[in-house]
Amino acid sequence: WKHTRHRLKHRKRPVGGKRVNIKNKVSIELRPPIVDAKERCGDWEIDTIIGKDGKGAILTLTERLTGFLIMEKLPLGKHALPMAKVVVKRLMAYKNNVHTITSDNGSEFAEHEYMAKKLNAKFFFAHPYSSRERGLNEYTNGLIRQYIPKGANFNLYSEEDITLIQNKINKRP
């Protein structure tokens, strides 16, 4: 074994998991200017907060004009189709007030066409590593982290806890 070329060295696997190529993405650059102006209700930003060791997730939907927050615990983690169904379920009550949805490039948003079709909305993706393009949502996630610290086990939080946190943030002055 000492005379083999590789001397039986073990190669490390790449870090970061499998990359998912999201099909038919529409860039944030094609988003209507009225969305940036924050002049109408119905333009949403979407994101997920990941729990300890990547287990469990919380979906956050933030309306850009009002800052209204919707939170939902994702029991199946950040798998695309179950998450898309949760988004549709939660936003269906506001269907007439859903014009656009803007997200990051996470694999959990691979079913963006399903969400856009069901909600009759347009779905846009921010540039990679440009969280500032979805600033309100990132700010809101920071507020949530005051209640659920980074590295917390999401299994310790019930649906009622999540709703309570959502209501506290929505009722801020």
N, C-alpha and C positions, 0 to 999 in steps of 0.2 A: 504493500500500500504506500510505502514511502517513495516508490519510484514511479507512481502514476503521475500524469501531468497535473491533475487537479488535487492530488494528495487527499482525496475524499473530503474536500471542503464542502460544507453545506452552504448553499446559497440562500440568502434571505429573500423572502417573497416581497413584492412591492407593497408598500403601505398605502392605504386609502381605499381599498376595495375596488370593485368592478365599476368602470365608467359606463354610464348609460347615455346614449346619444338620443336626445329628445327630438322627435321628428316634427317638422312643420312649425318650428318656433318662429314667433313674430317678435322682432326686436323692439325695445322700448323707444327707439328712434322713430318708429312709425305710429306711436301713440298720439292721439289728437292733442293739439296745444291746450285745449280747454281742461284737460286732466292736470297738466302742470300748473295751470292758473288757479286750480281749486275753486272753481266758480259753480260747480254743480255737485249735487249729492248723487252717489252711486258709483264712484270710482274707488275700488278696493285694492288694498295691498295684502298679500298673503304670505305666510311663512310658517315654519315649524320650529318648535323648541325641543331639543333632544334631551332625554333623561340620562341618568348615570349609565356609563358603559354602553351608550347607544341604545339602551332599552327603553321603550316607551317614548311617546311624543305627544306634544300638545300643539294643535293647530291654532294659529292666530289669524284672524281676519280683521283688518282695520279699515274703516271708511275714511277716505282722505280729507273730506271737508269738515266733518263733525268730530272725527277721532273716535267714533263709536267702535267698540271692540267686541268681537265674538271669539270666545275660546271654546275649544272642544278637545277633550282627552281622546287620543287615538289608541285604542287598546291593541291594535295590530301593528303599532309602530308606523313608520313612514312608507308603507307600501302604496304604490300609486293609485290603483283602482279603489281600494277601500277608502283611501283618503279623499279621492275625487267624489265618491258618493256622499261622504260626510259634508264636504263643501257644498254640494248641491242641496242636501237636506237642510243645512243651516241657512243658506242664502235664498232658498225658495220662498221664504216668507217675505223677502225683500225683492222678489224677482223684477218688479217694475222699477226698482231703484238699483239695478246692477247693470252698469254700462261697460265698465272695464275692470279687469283683474290684472294686477302686476305682481310677478313673483321673481324669485331668484332662479338659478339654473339647477336646483336640486332635482334628483331623480324622482322624488315624490310628486313632482308636477308633470310627469310624463303623460298623464291622461288629461292634459289641458284642453284638448279638443272636445272631450266628453263634457267637461264642465262648461265650456263656452257654449256648446250646442244646447245643453239642458237649461242654462240660465239666459240664453239669447244675449250673450255678452261677448266682448272681445278680450282675448287673453294675450298679455305681453310679458316678455322676459327681459329683465335688467341685464346689463353687461356683467360678465363674470367678475367676481371680486369687487363689485361696485355697490356696496350696501347703501351708499349715500343716495342712490337712485330710488331707494325705498326707505327713506329716512324715518318717516312717521312710524312705519311698522317696526323698524329696529329700535326706535325710541320706546315704543310701547312694550316690546319684548324686554327692554331694560327695566321698565316699571314692573313687569310681571316677575322679574328676577328678584325684586325686593321681597316678594312673597314666597317664591320658589327659587332658592339659591341654586347656582350652577353646581352640578354634581349631585343634585338631590335625586332620590329614588321616587319616580312618579307614581309607583304603586302605593305610596303612603298617602296620596292625595285622592280623595273621592270626587265624584262628579259634583257633589254639593260644594266641596272646597273650591273646585275650579270655577263654578258659577259664582260663589261668594267673591273670589278674587276679581272676576270679570266685572261684577257689579260695583265693587269698590273703585276700580279704575274708571268705569264709566260714570260714576257719580262724583268724581273729583271736580272741584270748581275750575 
